[in-house]
Amino acid sequence: MRKTVRSSRYVPLCLIPLFPLLTSPAHARGERQLVDAINDYRAAPQRCEKRSARALTPLALKSKLALPIGDDGSLRETLKDSGYQAVSVRSIRVVGAEDADAAFDMLERRYCGALLDAQFADIGVSRDDDEWQVVLARPLIDGHMGDPRAAAKTLLAQVNAARARPRLCGRQRFAAARPLTWSAALGTAAQQHSRDMASDNYFAHEDPDGDMPADRAWGAGYRGRKIGENIAAGQGSPNQAMAGWLASPGHCANLMNPMFTQVGAAYAANSRSDKGVYWTMVFGAP
């Protein structure tokens, strides 16, 4: 059982005058032009750092990555405050480029490796006269994960695939087990706990009200006699969450326990929380 993490928040109130943010059309066009040039380069790269480079998917332009030039704060924390949770991020700044073509030439000469880094999926561009800033990032949540129902369906398929073959969980050996069936009540309990962890910024089986997995399952209408729960945080896809559980002896034992016959699973995300995304899988036996 993990130690309960209780959190409280003090939200100061302040009044900040609002001023219109004006971006000249020429600057906006220049920023888009630079992104297009970078994506064209990724689609048909030349040699980079004396090595051949392979074609890559285009970067998605994200307004949250267009950060003010000259911000000396932590890049990850700045993005987190803006609502973007990054797994990896890099900021590149060039000075002396009068237009997008000149900015791209400087970036290609000095930072081709970063422009052709396959780990990045998103891009933001900021400009102040002849100074340009490019932010490259990969978001925590996999863009291909789909909606919560699709993620839940994926988790159900993966847990049953894991149970279909014998497995060693730590030092405990499990035979193949029968597949689990989906329980709407356990799915509701899983969704509730994931949302609570994401919104209240904690990671534990016991919630701040003192409720445990069985309390949440029964509260959601489940009347089973045996309850188990796996939780995870910080994984950006169902595959990553399942891989983490299978690598942990205790979580793996829950997944393989032949006494369990039903399951519900869900995730919830909050970019301003410490871990960004929270996963819950609840097991039951009627």
ABEGO torsion letter per residue (X at the ends): XBBBBBBBBBBBBBBBBBBBBBBBAAAAAAAAAAAAAAAAAAABBBBBGGBBBBBBBBBBBBAAABBBBGBABBAAAAAAAAGBBBABBBBBBBBGBABAAAAAAAAAAAAAAAAABAABABBBBBBBEABBBBBBBBBABBAAAEBAAAAAAAAAAAAAAAAABBBBBEABBBBBBBBBBBBAAAAAAAAAAAAAAAAAGBBBABBAAGBBAAAAAAAAGBABABBBBBBBBGBABAAAAAAAAAABAAAAAAAABAABABBBBBBBBBAABAAGBBBBBBBBBX
